[in-house]
């Protein structure tokens, strides 16, 4: 009975240790969402990095600074969107910025373009950073479109945005938990193996002593 309780406590301690480590890594990764690879947008010709900013709701205690996000914004309302041009060639080309609302397609799956909620005509950004301010009227799906060039052959960098509707489910969220469960199971198996060998050795010693 005592061994059974000890084994259970040992296994729980292992799980708690790996769970704490996984949660610490998750909190660290969430500290700056803009470090995520999801913020790096690539097309056939260009690479850009997206950073979106929103100011937290005031709680009356202290002044809050704007927090960085990526494609998923926690609240609707005024937001700042910035594109960093990884390709230096983009700094010499006219680029237009537009934020549009996405609507459910009444004729089938997918979404269709709705009205524009922010627009900046094509211009060059020699600093390599293009910014646009958008006031999202309600939670929903939106898109940031950067048009490279100002003619009929202009390329478009289209970035989907989720505003105020929570994060999309991803299996990547489960990876830390699956990992520590896997490692904890192996650790427990190794522990049980050595306990089994120890018990066998003690039993053998007892039998040998009885035979003597």
DOFIMI-706923 format. One record per residue (C-alpha): y, x, z; residue in one letter; residue number from 1. Coordinates in nm, 4 decimals. Last residue first. Layout:
% DOFIMI-706923
<rec><c2>Y</c2><c1>X</c1><c3>Z</c3><resn>a</resn><resi>NUM</resi></rec>
...
***
This chain:
% DOFIMI-706923
<rec><c2>-2.1321</c2><c1>2.1507</c1><c3>0.3960</c3><resn>x</resn><resi>212</resi></rec>
<rec><c2>-2.1890</c2><c1>1.8449</c1><c3>0.1799</c3><resn>x</resn><resi>211</resi></rec>
<rec><c2>-1.9118</c2><c1>1.6616</c1><c3>0.3658</c3><resn>x</resn><resi>210</resi></rec>
<rec><c2>-1.6700</c2><c1>1.9475</c1><c3>0.3036</c3><resn>x</resn><resi>209</resi></rec>
<rec><c2>-1.7504</c2><c1>1.9459</c1><c3>-0.0684</c3><resn>x</resn><resi>208</resi></rec>
<rec><c2>-1.6999</c2><c1>1.5700</c1><c3>-0.0866</c3><resn>x</resn><resi>207</resi></rec>
<rec><c2>-1.3623</c2><c1>1.5938</c1><c3>0.0913</c3><resn>x</resn><resi>206</resi></rec>
<rec><c2>-1.2518</c2><c1>1.8815</c1><c3>-0.1315</c3><resn>x</resn><resi>205</resi></rec>
<rec><c2>-1.3480</c2><c1>1.6802</c1><c3>-0.4387</c3><resn>x</resn><resi>204</resi></rec>
<rec><c2>-1.1527</c2><c1>1.3805</c1><c3>-0.3146</c3><resn>x</resn><resi>203</resi></rec>
<rec><c2>-0.8466</c2><c1>1.5961</c1><c3>-0.2537</c3><resn>x</resn><resi>202</resi></rec>
<rec><c2>-0.8741</c2><c1>1.7460</c1><c3>-0.6024</c3><resn>x</resn><resi>201</resi></rec>
<rec><c2>-0.9138</c2><c1>1.4014</c1><c3>-0.7536</c3><resn>x</resn><resi>200</resi></rec>
<rec><c2>-0.6106</c2><c1>1.2704</c1><c3>-0.5648</c3><resn>x</resn><resi>199</resi></rec>
<rec><c2>-0.4015</c2><c1>1.5637</c1><c3>-0.6855</c3><resn>x</resn><resi>198</resi></rec>
<rec><c2>-0.5127</c2><c1>1.5138</c1><c3>-1.0437</c3><resn>x</resn><resi>197</resi></rec>
<rec><c2>-0.4225</c2><c1>1.1451</c1><c3>-1.0281</c3><resn>x</resn><resi>196</resi></rec>
<rec><c2>-0.0852</c2><c1>1.2200</c1><c3>-0.8698</c3><resn>x</resn><resi>195</resi></rec>
<rec><c2>-0.0248</c2><c1>1.4772</c1><c3>-1.1439</c3><resn>x</resn><resi>194</resi></rec>
<rec><c2>-0.1013</c2><c1>1.2202</c1><c3>-1.4127</c3><resn>x</resn><resi>193</resi></rec>
<rec><c2>0.1030</c2><c1>0.9504</c1><c3>-1.2399</c3><resn>x</resn><resi>192</resi></rec>
<rec><c2>0.4092</c2><c1>1.1755</c1><c3>-1.2434</c3><resn>x</resn><resi>191</resi></rec>
<rec><c2>0.3584</c2><c1>1.2580</c1><c3>-1.6109</c3><resn>x</resn><resi>190</resi></rec>
<rec><c2>0.3348</c2><c1>0.8876</c1><c3>-1.6919</c3><resn>x</resn><resi>189</resi></rec>
<rec><c2>0.6460</c2><c1>0.8148</c1><c3>-1.4850</c3><resn>x</resn><resi>188</resi></rec>
<rec><c2>0.8386</c2><c1>1.0818</c1><c3>-1.6732</c3><resn>x</resn><resi>187</resi></rec>
<rec><c2>0.7166</c2><c1>0.9439</c1><c3>-2.0069</c3><resn>x</resn><resi>186</resi></rec>
<rec><c2>0.8219</c2><c1>0.5920</c1><c3>-1.9095</c3><resn>x</resn><resi>185</resi></rec>
<rec><c2>1.1590</c2><c1>0.7165</c1><c3>-1.7859</c3><resn>x</resn><resi>184</resi></rec>
<rec><c2>1.2156</c2><c1>0.8963</c1><c3>-2.1163</c3><resn>x</resn><resi>183</resi></rec>
<rec><c2>1.1428</c2><c1>0.5839</c1><c3>-2.3201</c3><resn>x</resn><resi>182</resi></rec>
<rec><c2>1.3464</c2><c1>0.3585</c1><c3>-2.0897</c3><resn>x</resn><resi>181</resi></rec>
<rec><c2>1.6317</c2><c1>0.6147</c1><c3>-2.1028</c3><resn>x</resn><resi>180</resi></rec>
<rec><c2>1.6263</c2><c1>0.6132</c1><c3>-2.4819</c3><resn>x</resn><resi>179</resi></rec>
<rec><c2>1.5971</c2><c1>0.2386</c1><c3>-2.5268</c3><resn>x</resn><resi>178</resi></rec>
<rec><c2>1.8994</c2><c1>0.1910</c1><c3>-2.3019</c3><resn>x</resn><resi>177</resi></rec>
<rec><c2>2.1077</c2><c1>0.4534</c1><c3>-2.4806</c3><resn>x</resn><resi>176</resi></rec>
<rec><c2>2.0091</c2><c1>0.3116</c1><c3>-2.8237</c3><resn>x</resn><resi>175</resi></rec>
<rec><c2>2.0854</c2><c1>-0.0534</c1><c3>-2.7466</c3><resn>x</resn><resi>174</resi></rec>
<rec><c2>2.4526</c2><c1>-0.0449</c1><c3>-2.8501</c3><resn>x</resn><resi>173</resi></rec>
<rec><c2>2.3509</c2><c1>0.1291</c1><c3>-3.1733</c3><resn>x</resn><resi>172</resi></rec>
<rec><c2>2.1625</c2><c1>-0.1876</c1><c3>-3.2602</c3><resn>x</resn><resi>171</resi></rec>
<rec><c2>2.4995</c2><c1>-0.3407</c1><c3>-3.3398</c3><resn>x</resn><resi>170</resi></rec>
<rec><c2>2.6405</c2><c1>-0.6786</c1><c3>-3.2575</c3><resn>x</resn><resi>169</resi></rec>
<rec><c2>2.9893</c2><c1>-0.7341</c1><c3>-3.3989</c3><resn>x</resn><resi>168</resi></rec>
<rec><c2>3.2538</c2><c1>-0.6914</c1><c3>-3.1348</c3><resn>x</resn><resi>167</resi></rec>
<rec><c2>3.4579</c2><c1>-0.9802</c1><c3>-3.0072</c3><resn>x</resn><resi>166</resi></rec>
<rec><c2>3.6518</c2><c1>-1.2506</c1><c3>-3.1880</c3><resn>x</resn><resi>165</resi></rec>
<rec><c2>4.0126</c2><c1>-1.1475</c1><c3>-3.1196</c3><resn>x</resn><resi>164</resi></rec>
<rec><c2>4.0708</c2><c1>-0.9795</c1><c3>-3.4549</c3><resn>x</resn><resi>163</resi></rec>
<rec><c2>3.7952</c2><c1>-0.8433</c1><c3>-3.6759</c3><resn>x</resn><resi>162</resi></rec>
<rec><c2>3.9293</c2><c1>-0.6286</c1><c3>-3.9598</c3><resn>x</resn><resi>161</resi></rec>
<rec><c2>3.7853</c2><c1>-0.5443</c1><c3>-4.3029</c3><resn>x</resn><resi>160</resi></rec>
<rec><c2>3.9253</c2><c1>-0.2343</c1><c3>-4.4793</c3><resn>x</resn><resi>159</resi></rec>
<rec><c2>3.9940</c2><c1>-0.2390</c1><c3>-4.8552</c3><resn>x</resn><resi>158</resi></rec>
<rec><c2>4.1117</c2><c1>0.0782</c1><c3>-5.0290</c3><resn>x</resn><resi>157</resi></rec>
<rec><c2>4.2300</c2><c1>-0.0312</c1><c3>-5.3703</c3><resn>x</resn><resi>156</resi></rec>
<rec><c2>4.2692</c2><c1>0.1769</c1><c3>-5.6834</c3><resn>x</resn><resi>155</resi></rec>
<rec><c2>4.5541</c2><c1>0.1126</c1><c3>-5.9263</c3><resn>x</resn><resi>154</resi></rec>
<rec><c2>4.4624</c2><c1>0.0723</c1><c3>-6.2924</c3><resn>x</resn><resi>153</resi></rec>
<rec><c2>4.7088</c2><c1>-0.2116</c1><c3>-6.3543</c3><resn>x</resn><resi>152</resi></rec>
<rec><c2>4.9965</c2><c1>0.0041</c1><c3>-6.2324</c3><resn>x</resn><resi>151</resi></rec>
<rec><c2>5.1513</c2><c1>0.0952</c1><c3>-5.8993</c3><resn>x</resn><resi>150</resi></rec>
<rec><c2>4.9134</c2><c1>0.3561</c1><c3>-5.7645</c3><resn>x</resn><resi>149</resi></rec>
<rec><c2>4.6862</c2><c1>0.3517</c1><c3>-5.4602</c3><resn>x</resn><resi>148</resi></rec>
<rec><c2>4.6757</c2><c1>0.0006</c1><c3>-5.3151</c3><resn>x</resn><resi>147</resi></rec>
<rec><c2>4.5958</c2><c1>-0.0035</c1><c3>-4.9425</c3><resn>x</resn><resi>146</resi></rec>
<rec><c2>4.4395</c2><c1>-0.3309</c1><c3>-4.8318</c3><resn>x</resn><resi>145</resi></rec>
<rec><c2>4.3971</c2><c1>-0.4243</c1><c3>-4.4673</c3><resn>x</resn><resi>144</resi></rec>
<rec><c2>4.1637</c2><c1>-0.7183</c1><c3>-4.4212</c3><resn>x</resn><resi>143</resi></rec>
<rec><c2>4.1418</c2><c1>-1.0133</c1><c3>-4.1849</c3><resn>x</resn><resi>142</resi></rec>
<rec><c2>3.8753</c2><c1>-1.2092</c1><c3>-4.0000</c3><resn>x</resn><resi>141</resi></rec>
<rec><c2>3.9592</c2><c1>-1.4377</c1><c3>-3.7098</c3><resn>x</resn><resi>140</resi></rec>
<rec><c2>4.1622</c2><c1>-1.4872</c1><c3>-3.3960</c3><resn>x</resn><resi>139</resi></rec>
<rec><c2>4.5047</c2><c1>-1.6394</c1><c3>-3.4614</c3><resn>x</resn><resi>138</resi></rec>
<rec><c2>4.8498</c2><c1>-1.5614</c1><c3>-3.6010</c3><resn>x</resn><resi>137</resi></rec>
<rec><c2>4.7947</c2><c1>-1.1852</c1><c3>-3.6526</c3><resn>x</resn><resi>136</resi></rec>
<rec><c2>5.1415</c2><c1>-1.0319</c1><c3>-3.6512</c3><resn>x</resn><resi>135</resi></rec>
<rec><c2>5.1155</c2><c1>-0.7284</c1><c3>-3.8756</c3><resn>x</resn><resi>134</resi></rec>
<rec><c2>5.3080</c2><c1>-0.4011</c1><c3>-3.8645</c3><resn>x</resn><resi>133</resi></rec>
<rec><c2>5.2358</c2><c1>-0.1421</c1><c3>-4.1330</c3><resn>x</resn><resi>132</resi></rec>
<rec><c2>5.2062</c2><c1>0.2323</c1><c3>-4.1182</c3><resn>x</resn><resi>131</resi></rec>
<rec><c2>5.1239</c2><c1>0.4998</c1><c3>-4.3766</c3><resn>x</resn><resi>130</resi></rec>
<rec><c2>5.0588</c2><c1>0.8564</c1><c3>-4.2571</c3><resn>x</resn><resi>129</resi></rec>
<rec><c2>5.0345</c2><c1>1.1620</c1><c3>-4.4828</c3><resn>x</resn><resi>128</resi></rec>
<rec><c2>5.3825</c2><c1>1.2890</c1><c3>-4.4013</c3><resn>x</resn><resi>127</resi></rec>
<rec><c2>5.4789</c2><c1>1.2667</c1><c3>-4.7685</c3><resn>x</resn><resi>126</resi></rec>
<rec><c2>5.4141</c2><c1>0.8924</c1><c3>-4.7713</c3><resn>x</resn><resi>125</resi></rec>
<rec><c2>5.5034</c2><c1>0.7674</c1><c3>-5.1183</c3><resn>x</resn><resi>124</resi></rec>
<rec><c2>5.5997</c2><c1>0.4071</c1><c3>-5.1808</c3><resn>x</resn><resi>123</resi></rec>
<rec><c2>5.4329</c2><c1>0.0876</c1><c3>-5.3007</c3><resn>x</resn><resi>122</resi></rec>
<rec><c2>5.5758</c2><c1>-0.2339</c1><c3>-5.1518</c3><resn>x</resn><resi>121</resi></rec>
<rec><c2>5.4963</c2><c1>-0.3176</c1><c3>-4.7854</c3><resn>x</resn><resi>120</resi></rec>
<rec><c2>5.3313</c2><c1>-0.6529</c1><c3>-4.7074</c3><resn>x</resn><resi>119</resi></rec>
<rec><c2>5.2240</c2><c1>-0.8438</c1><c3>-4.3984</c3><resn>x</resn><resi>118</resi></rec>
<rec><c2>5.0665</c2><c1>-1.1872</c1><c3>-4.3403</c3><resn>x</resn><resi>117</resi></rec>
<rec><c2>4.9230</c2><c1>-1.2418</c1><c3>-4.6891</c3><resn>x</resn><resi>116</resi></rec>
<rec><c2>4.7411</c2><c1>-1.5683</c1><c3>-4.7442</c3><resn>x</resn><resi>115</resi></rec>
<rec><c2>4.3682</c2><c1>-1.6028</c1><c3>-4.7934</c3><resn>x</resn><resi>114</resi></rec>
<rec><c2>4.1112</c2><c1>-1.3845</c1><c3>-4.9633</c3><resn>x</resn><resi>113</resi></rec>
<rec><c2>3.7583</c2><c1>-1.5193</c1><c3>-4.9766</c3><resn>x</resn><resi>112</resi></rec>
<rec><c2>3.4641</c2><c1>-1.4807</c1><c3>-4.7423</c3><resn>x</resn><resi>111</resi></rec>
<rec><c2>3.0902</c2><c1>-1.4541</c1><c3>-4.7846</c3><resn>x</resn><resi>110</resi></rec>
<rec><c2>2.8343</c2><c1>-1.7220</c1><c3>-4.8528</c3><resn>x</resn><resi>109</resi></rec>
<rec><c2>2.8878</c2><c1>-2.0271</c1><c3>-5.0720</c3><resn>x</resn><resi>108</resi></rec>
<rec><c2>3.1339</c2><c1>-2.2649</c1><c3>-5.2271</c3><resn>x</resn><resi>107</resi></rec>
<rec><c2>3.3557</c2><c1>-2.3235</c1><c3>-4.9228</c3><resn>x</resn><resi>106</resi></rec>
<rec><c2>3.4049</c2><c1>-1.9473</c1><c3>-4.8788</c3><resn>x</resn><resi>105</resi></rec>
<rec><c2>3.5213</c2><c1>-1.8905</c1><c3>-4.5234</c3><resn>x</resn><resi>104</resi></rec>
<rec><c2>3.8684</c2><c1>-1.7439</c1><c3>-4.5102</c3><resn>x</resn><resi>103</resi></rec>
<rec><c2>4.0068</c2><c1>-1.3904</c1><c3>-4.4855</c3><resn>x</resn><resi>102</resi></rec>
<rec><c2>4.3709</c2><c1>-1.3331</c1><c3>-4.3876</c3><resn>x</resn><resi>101</resi></rec>
<rec><c2>4.5638</c2><c1>-1.0590</c1><c3>-4.5621</c3><resn>x</resn><resi>100</resi></rec>
<rec><c2>4.7304</c2><c1>-0.7341</c1><c3>-4.4580</c3><resn>x</resn><resi>99</resi></rec>
<rec><c2>4.9081</c2><c1>-0.5365</c1><c3>-4.7312</c3><resn>x</resn><resi>98</resi></rec>
<rec><c2>5.0121</c2><c1>-0.1766</c1><c3>-4.7876</c3><resn>x</resn><resi>97</resi></rec>
<rec><c2>5.1252</c2><c1>-0.0248</c1><c3>-5.1173</c3><resn>x</resn><resi>96</resi></rec>
<rec><c2>5.0745</c2><c1>0.3401</c1><c3>-5.1993</c3><resn>x</resn><resi>95</resi></rec>
<rec><c2>5.2720</c2><c1>0.5502</c1><c3>-5.4466</c3><resn>x</resn><resi>94</resi></rec>
<rec><c2>5.1043</c2><c1>0.8908</c1><c3>-5.4935</c3><resn>x</resn><resi>93</resi></rec>
<rec><c2>5.2085</c2><c1>1.2365</c1><c3>-5.3714</c3><resn>x</resn><resi>92</resi></rec>
<rec><c2>5.0720</c2><c1>1.2038</c1><c3>-5.0193</c3><resn>x</resn><resi>91</resi></rec>
<rec><c2>4.7460</c2><c1>1.0653</c1><c3>-5.1598</c3><resn>x</resn><resi>90</resi></rec>
<rec><c2>4.6689</c2><c1>1.4060</c1><c3>-5.3087</c3><resn>x</resn><resi>89</resi></rec>
<rec><c2>4.6391</c2><c1>1.5442</c1><c3>-4.9547</c3><resn>x</resn><resi>88</resi></rec>
<rec><c2>4.3109</c2><c1>1.3611</c1><c3>-4.9063</c3><resn>x</resn><resi>87</resi></rec>
<rec><c2>4.2654</c2><c1>1.2859</c1><c3>-4.5352</c3><resn>x</resn><resi>86</resi></rec>
<rec><c2>4.5387</c2><c1>1.0236</c1><c3>-4.5560</c3><resn>x</resn><resi>85</resi></rec>
<rec><c2>4.5967</c2><c1>0.8827</c1><c3>-4.2082</c3><resn>x</resn><resi>84</resi></rec>
<rec><c2>4.6313</c2><c1>0.5053</c1><c3>-4.2165</c3><resn>x</resn><resi>83</resi></rec>
<rec><c2>4.8203</c2><c1>0.3282</c1><c3>-3.9396</c3><resn>x</resn><resi>82</resi></rec>
<rec><c2>4.8070</c2><c1>-0.0330</c1><c3>-3.8275</c3><resn>x</resn><resi>81</resi></rec>
<rec><c2>5.0451</c2><c1>-0.1722</c1><c3>-3.5667</c3><resn>x</resn><resi>80</resi></rec>
<rec><c2>4.9737</c2><c1>-0.5060</c1><c3>-3.4029</c3><resn>x</resn><resi>79</resi></rec>
<rec><c2>5.1657</c2><c1>-0.8169</c1><c3>-3.3050</c3><resn>x</resn><resi>78</resi></rec>
<rec><c2>4.9384</c2><c1>-1.1109</c1><c3>-3.2132</c3><resn>x</resn><resi>77</resi></rec>
<rec><c2>4.5635</c2><c1>-1.1586</c1><c3>-3.1974</c3><resn>x</resn><resi>76</resi></rec>
<rec><c2>4.3643</c2><c1>-0.9893</c1><c3>-2.9247</c3><resn>x</resn><resi>75</resi></rec>
<rec><c2>4.0651</c2><c1>-0.7548</c1><c3>-2.8900</c3><resn>x</resn><resi>74</resi></rec>
<rec><c2>4.1145</c2><c1>-0.5716</c1><c3>-3.2205</c3><resn>x</resn><resi>73</resi></rec>
<rec><c2>3.8113</c2><c1>-0.4504</c1><c3>-3.4135</c3><resn>x</resn><resi>72</resi></rec>
<rec><c2>3.8535</c2><c1>-0.2187</c1><c3>-3.7112</c3><resn>x</resn><resi>71</resi></rec>
<rec><c2>3.9773</c2><c1>0.0745</c1><c3>-3.5010</c3><resn>x</resn><resi>70</resi></rec>
<rec><c2>4.1518</c2><c1>0.0665</c1><c3>-3.1676</c3><resn>x</resn><resi>69</resi></rec>
<rec><c2>4.4284</c2><c1>0.2550</c1><c3>-2.9953</c3><resn>x</resn><resi>68</resi></rec>
<rec><c2>4.6038</c2><c1>0.1217</c1><c3>-2.6840</c3><resn>x</resn><resi>67</resi></rec>
<rec><c2>4.9803</c2><c1>0.0709</c1><c3>-2.6721</c3><resn>x</resn><resi>66</resi></rec>
<rec><c2>5.1326</c2><c1>0.1618</c1><c3>-2.3393</c3><resn>x</resn><resi>65</resi></rec>
<rec><c2>5.1280</c2><c1>-0.0639</c1><c3>-2.0360</c3><resn>x</resn><resi>64</resi></rec>
<rec><c2>5.4142</c2><c1>-0.0875</c1><c3>-1.7903</c3><resn>x</resn><resi>63</resi></rec>
<rec><c2>5.2970</c2><c1>-0.1427</c1><c3>-1.4373</c3><resn>x</resn><resi>62</resi></rec>
<rec><c2>5.2082</c2><c1>-0.4110</c1><c3>-1.1877</c3><resn>x</resn><resi>61</resi></rec>
<rec><c2>5.3179</c2><c1>-0.7374</c1><c3>-1.3476</c3><resn>x</resn><resi>60</resi></rec>
<rec><c2>4.9929</c2><c1>-0.7843</c1><c3>-1.5399</c3><resn>x</resn><resi>59</resi></rec>
<rec><c2>5.1353</c2><c1>-0.7254</c1><c3>-1.8872</c3><resn>x</resn><resi>58</resi></rec>
<rec><c2>4.9010</c2><c1>-0.8033</c1><c3>-2.1805</c3><resn>x</resn><resi>57</resi></rec>
<rec><c2>4.7830</c2><c1>-0.4860</c1><c3>-2.3454</c3><resn>x</resn><resi>56</resi></rec>
<rec><c2>4.9890</c2><c1>-0.3488</c1><c3>-2.6368</c3><resn>x</resn><resi>55</resi></rec>
<rec><c2>4.7937</c2><c1>-0.3231</c1><c3>-2.9595</c3><resn>x</resn><resi>54</resi></rec>
<rec><c2>4.7424</c2><c1>-0.0278</c1><c3>-3.1899</c3><resn>x</resn><resi>53</resi></rec>
<rec><c2>4.5251</c2><c1>0.0223</c1><c3>-3.4971</c3><resn>x</resn><resi>52</resi></rec>
<rec><c2>4.4019</c2><c1>0.3582</c1><c3>-3.6219</c3><resn>x</resn><resi>51</resi></rec>
<rec><c2>4.2361</c2><c1>0.3972</c1><c3>-3.9611</c3><resn>x</resn><resi>50</resi></rec>
<rec><c2>4.1314</c2><c1>0.7277</c1><c3>-4.1163</c3><resn>x</resn><resi>49</resi></rec>
<rec><c2>4.1356</c2><c1>0.7754</c1><c3>-4.4924</c3><resn>x</resn><resi>48</resi></rec>
<rec><c2>3.9018</c2><c1>0.9312</c1><c3>-4.7488</c3><resn>x</resn><resi>47</resi></rec>
<rec><c2>3.9546</c2><c1>0.8847</c1><c3>-5.1222</c3><resn>x</resn><resi>46</resi></rec>
<rec><c2>3.7790</c2><c1>0.8808</c1><c3>-5.4606</c3><resn>x</resn><resi>45</resi></rec>
<rec><c2>3.4545</c2><c1>0.6826</c1><c3>-5.4452</c3><resn>x</resn><resi>44</resi></rec>
<rec><c2>3.5699</c2><c1>0.5248</c1><c3>-5.1230</c3><resn>x</resn><resi>43</resi></rec>
<rec><c2>3.5584</c2><c1>0.6459</c1><c3>-4.7634</c3><resn>x</resn><resi>42</resi></rec>
<rec><c2>3.6892</c2><c1>0.4919</c1><c3>-4.4438</c3><resn>x</resn><resi>41</resi></rec>
<rec><c2>3.6766</c2><c1>0.6916</c1><c3>-4.1213</c3><resn>x</resn><resi>40</resi></rec>
<rec><c2>3.7380</c2><c1>0.4530</c1><c3>-3.8317</c3><resn>x</resn><resi>39</resi></rec>
<rec><c2>3.3695</c2><c1>0.3611</c1><c3>-3.8268</c3><resn>x</resn><resi>38</resi></rec>
<rec><c2>3.2965</c2><c1>0.7265</c1><c3>-3.7507</c3><resn>x</resn><resi>37</resi></rec>
<rec><c2>3.4213</c2><c1>0.6572</c1><c3>-3.3990</c3><resn>x</resn><resi>36</resi></rec>
<rec><c2>3.6882</c2><c1>0.8834</c1><c3>-3.2504</c3><resn>x</resn><resi>35</resi></rec>
<rec><c2>3.9372</c2><c1>0.5953</c1><c3>-3.2806</c3><resn>x</resn><resi>34</resi></rec>
<rec><c2>3.7502</c2><c1>0.4135</c1><c3>-3.0042</c3><resn>x</resn><resi>33</resi></rec>
<rec><c2>3.8953</c2><c1>0.6489</c1><c3>-2.7424</c3><resn>x</resn><resi>32</resi></rec>
<rec><c2>3.7593</c2><c1>0.5775</c1><c3>-2.3961</c3><resn>x</resn><resi>31</resi></rec>
<rec><c2>3.4696</c2><c1>0.3826</c1><c3>-2.5435</c3><resn>x</resn><resi>30</resi></rec>
<rec><c2>3.2671</c2><c1>0.6987</c1><c3>-2.6030</c3><resn>x</resn><resi>29</resi></rec>
<rec><c2>3.3219</c2><c1>0.8061</c1><c3>-2.2429</c3><resn>x</resn><resi>28</resi></rec>
<rec><c2>3.2257</c2><c1>0.4629</c1><c3>-2.1135</c3><resn>x</resn><resi>27</resi></rec>
<rec><c2>2.9041</c2><c1>0.4791</c1><c3>-2.3178</c3><resn>x</resn><resi>26</resi></rec>
<rec><c2>2.8214</c2><c1>0.8276</c1><c3>-2.1952</c3><resn>x</resn><resi>25</resi></rec>
<rec><c2>2.8705</c2><c1>0.7159</c1><c3>-1.8357</c3><resn>x</resn><resi>24</resi></rec>
<rec><c2>2.6580</c2><c1>0.4069</c1><c3>-1.8999</c3><resn>x</resn><resi>23</resi></rec>
<rec><c2>2.3756</c2><c1>0.6212</c1><c3>-2.0397</c3><resn>x</resn><resi>22</resi></rec>
<rec><c2>2.3886</c2><c1>0.8591</c1><c3>-1.7425</c3><resn>x</resn><resi>21</resi></rec>
<rec><c2>2.3879</c2><c1>0.5742</c1><c3>-1.4940</c3><resn>x</resn><resi>20</resi></rec>
<rec><c2>2.0924</c2><c1>0.4126</c1><c3>-1.6724</c3><resn>x</resn><resi>19</resi></rec>
<rec><c2>1.9036</c2><c1>0.7425</c1><c3>-1.6765</c3><resn>x</resn><resi>18</resi></rec>
<rec><c2>1.9384</c2><c1>0.7806</c1><c3>-1.3015</c3><resn>x</resn><resi>17</resi></rec>
<rec><c2>1.8754</c2><c1>0.4131</c1><c3>-1.2283</c3><resn>x</resn><resi>16</resi></rec>
<rec><c2>1.5538</c2><c1>0.4195</c1><c3>-1.4296</c3><resn>x</resn><resi>15</resi></rec>
<rec><c2>1.4278</c2><c1>0.7300</c1><c3>-1.2500</c3><resn>x</resn><resi>14</resi></rec>
<rec><c2>1.5121</c2><c1>0.5774</c1><c3>-0.9137</c3><resn>x</resn><resi>13</resi></rec>
<rec><c2>1.3245</c2><c1>0.2599</c1><c3>-1.0064</c3><resn>x</resn><resi>12</resi></rec>
<rec><c2>1.0134</c2><c1>0.4608</c1><c3>-1.0988</c3><resn>x</resn><resi>11</resi></rec>
<rec><c2>1.0187</c2><c1>0.6448</c1><c3>-0.7676</c3><resn>x</resn><resi>10</resi></rec>
<rec><c2>1.0673</c2><c1>0.3207</c1><c3>-0.5758</c3><resn>x</resn><resi>9</resi></rec>
<rec><c2>0.7664</c2><c1>0.1660</c1><c3>-0.7486</c3><resn>x</resn><resi>8</resi></rec>
<rec><c2>0.5492</c2><c1>0.4709</c1><c3>-0.6868</c3><resn>x</resn><resi>7</resi></rec>
<rec><c2>0.6479</c2><c1>0.4773</c1><c3>-0.3191</c3><resn>x</resn><resi>6</resi></rec>
<rec><c2>0.5658</c2><c1>0.1086</c1><c3>-0.2760</c3><resn>x</resn><resi>5</resi></rec>
<rec><c2>0.2235</c2><c1>0.1568</c1><c3>-0.4356</c3><resn>x</resn><resi>4</resi></rec>
<rec><c2>0.1564</c2><c1>0.4682</c1><c3>-0.2278</c3><resn>x</resn><resi>3</resi></rec>
<rec><c2>0.2399</c2><c1>0.2793</c1><c3>0.0931</c3><resn>x</resn><resi>2</resi></rec>
<rec><c2>0.0000</c2><c1>0.0000</c1><c3>0.0000</c3><resn>x</resn><resi>1</resi></rec>
***
